[in-house]
């Protein structure tokens, strides 16, 4: 009898060890839940409180999954991802649109092509899809939409005799020069032209409007072209003729915002957040005068803007693919994005006619619906970080008047070709 009882007890112990019945779980925390660690960015888009509320609802609907959220500044995001992606320290991460190729080459994120392909991709902005694509495969889900727009001071334009914002860069110069001539403001334009990524964002938008591209379909550099030269020459020309604030060479996005809010600029390129910030009477003296429009183009290109969006990605080290994908889908779902559209517009085209989304952002939505159709990505290449650093130095040297655009573009092209060869 004792031997039979021992054998029975041993069998039960084996079952416990094999299946974890009543004693352990996949997360190892004793709760019976699978734990996903998610890494988010603090500064822009969905707030911590909003993501927290969305996540709480997800956990109520999926009681076997627990989400641990970590929030860091943008500057901390990439180092944390690089340090932990392969180990699975984080399962779900928010990735900048400029990192996809780098992450894929370093094997930091999972190939989600099969899962993403099951979504209604025709309802997602193409530029947003391109930002999660590398060599024909999908490595994430678009989540946080953001692009730059042209912001303008309605009162200043009206005082100069203009009833609408400029549609082309030629019109932009005409309006800015007239505003300056009438003494409405000394420097009508403020830009993010500090030696930083912000400069490349502005250059991407301007160059796109002139028909410029940085790489071709095969990823080969196409930086030294007449279109890209025309964009740099235009930018430098606005400094030389006095319509651009010379302090733009030291400005980032918040500097453009504060300059505009102080009534010291008629025009500024910036991300979506600038609209609501400039309408806040506690920080702005131009409340009620804030206009938003698609970024100007040329006779051949109606408009172009730079993609500043971020996507949800799954790290290569994550063990919980199905659970992670379920969470990613929920965060990016049309229902959730419609309800939380105040600080981030949806990735879904169809939601731009949704009453909730329109009522939340009545002045932004119609402009965004146009602007997203002209979205340009910065080069989707693995060496983008090194290339951007070189571009910042070379382009700013032109804006400072210490180098010609021809020399700068040749240097950038040579660097890009060398980095690609490596």
Buried (B, 14 or more C-beta within 10 A) or exposed (E): EEEEEEEEEEEEEEEEEEEEEEEBBBBEEEEBBBBBBBBBBEEBBBBEEBBBBBBEEBBEEBEEBBBEBEBBEBEBBBEBBBEBBEEBBBBBBBBBBBBBBBBBEBEBBBBBEEBBEEBEEEEBBBBBBBBBBBEEBBBBBBBBBBBBBBBBBBBBBEBBEBEEBBBBBEBBBBBBBBBBEEEBBEBBBBBBBBBBBBBBBBBBBBBBBBBBBBBEEEBEBBBBBEBBBBBBBBBBEBBEEBBBBEBBBEBBBBBBBBBBBEBBBBBBBBBBBBBBBBBEEEEBEBEEBBBBBBBBBBEEBBBBBBBBBBBBBBBBBBEBEEBBBBBBBBBBBBEBBBBBBEBBBBBBBBBBEBEEBBEBBEEBBEBBBBBBBBBBBBBBBBBBBBBBBBBBBBBBBBBBEEBBBEEBBBBBBBBBBEBBEE
